[in-house]
Amino acid sequence: MGIINTTPDSFSDGGQCFGVERAVAQADILVAAGADLLDVGGESTRPFAQAVSEEEELHRVVPAILAIRKKYTLPISIDTRKAEVARQALLAGADMINDISALRHDSAMVDLVRRTEVPVVIMHMQGAPENMQVEPRYQDVVGEILDFFRERLSWLSERGVNSERIILDPGIGFGKSLHHNLSILKNLSAFSVLGRPLLLGHSRKGFLGDITGKPVFERDLGTAVVSALAVEHGVSIVRVHDVAASRQAIEISEAIAAI
């Protein structure tokens, strides 16, 4: 999954995809590098980020999705917590919803999900972007995320959403310390008990900088290493900025595993 942040304040690309032309140019790069799907978002969810209005988010993502859809047929995901943004993005050509709040932020989202029958990514997050990195604490980070997913899957089922449509994201960097992130990565195979595909959004994140000392724009090598390890341990989708690097790392890892 290639990332297109149509925001002026993304932690990872500093607004490089802000505006329709830049978003399409980034789509060109990602598709050429071998992306299987694209994730378009219009609200930064980096630590301590402030929420943007529904109107502003729509202004950022809908024209970009329309333009990308005119050029490409591969699946497009809308990265949003807002039901109306998701609804208009789907009308513009998006094929799935990626909700970091796991449908907890906007009460109207579950109704939209039920009506549209599109795939939905639900992510674990302790707190909200404004406060999630203020001393995150767990007794058992993997166990607590598993419990959270079980609750969400049950809640969605009770509201008529088939679990076959749900993709799970353990939320690397969303209310987690370095130790928490590493514990999740070490135990990715534990999530297989839920029987749902797993998405990992680890690209260029702070834990890579904590380990390597590298600034944001020098973390693609570390991202690719984690991508290969993640796929080896059952992850179905890696959400990354540099598709080429992660694809190459995965191909090498898979070739070794096939021997």
C-alpha positions, 0 to 999 in steps of 0.5 A, a space after each residue: 500500500 503506497 501512501 499519499 498524504 494530501 496534507 501540508 503537515 505530514 511528519 514523513 513528507 512535509 507536504 510533498 503531496 499537498 495539492 492535486 498535481 502533487 498527489 497524482 505525481 506521487 501516485 505515478 511514482 508509487 504505481 511505477 514502483 509496484 504499489 498494489 493499492 494507494 492510501 489517500 489521506 487528508 488529515 495528519 495523525 502524527 503525534 500531537 497533530 490537531 484535527 482538521 475540519 470536515 470541509 478542509 479534509 474533503 477539499 484535500 482528498 476528493 479532488 485528488 482521488 478523482 484525478 488518481 482514479 481517472 488515471 489508474 484502476 488499482 484500488 484506492 483507500 481513503 484514510 479518514 475518521 470522518 463518515 462524510 469524508 469516507 462517503 464522498 471519497 467512495 463516490 469519487 472512486 475510492 474502494 476501501 476505508 482506512 479508519 485509525 479510530 476503528 470506527 469510534 470517532 464518528 458514530 455515522 461511520 458504521 452505518 456507512 460501512 454497513 451500506 457500502 460493503 467495502 473493505 475496512 481497516 480498523 486500527 488500534 490506538 491508545 488515546 488520540 493523535 493529540 495525546 497518544 504519545 503522552 506516556 502510553 502504558 500497557 500491562 500486555 500490549 499484544 494481549 490488550 490489542 487482541 482484546 481490543 480487536 475481538 471487541 471491535 469485531 464483535 461490535 461490528 458483527 452486531 451491527 451487521 458488518 461481516 467480519 470478512 470485510 475487516 482488515 486489522 492494523 495494530 497501530 505501530 506508533 499510535 499510543 506506543 513506546 519503542 518497547 511496545 512497538 518492538 513487542 508488536 513486531 516480535 509477536 505479529 504471528 499472534 494476531 493470526 488467531 483472529 483470522 483476519 488480514 493484518 495491515 502494518 503501518 510502520 513506514 518512517 516512524 519514530 521507533 525506527 529513528 529511536 533505533 537507528 538515529 536516522 531522521 525521517 527521510 533516511 528511514 526507508 531502509 529500516 522500513 523495508 527491513 521491517 516490511 520483509 519481516 512483517 510479511 514473513 510473519 503473516 502481514 498481508 499489507 504493508 503501508 509504506 512511503 517507498 514502495 520500491 524498497 519494501 517490495 524489493 526486500 519482500 521479494 528477497 525474503 520470499 525467495 529465501 523462504 521458498 528454498 
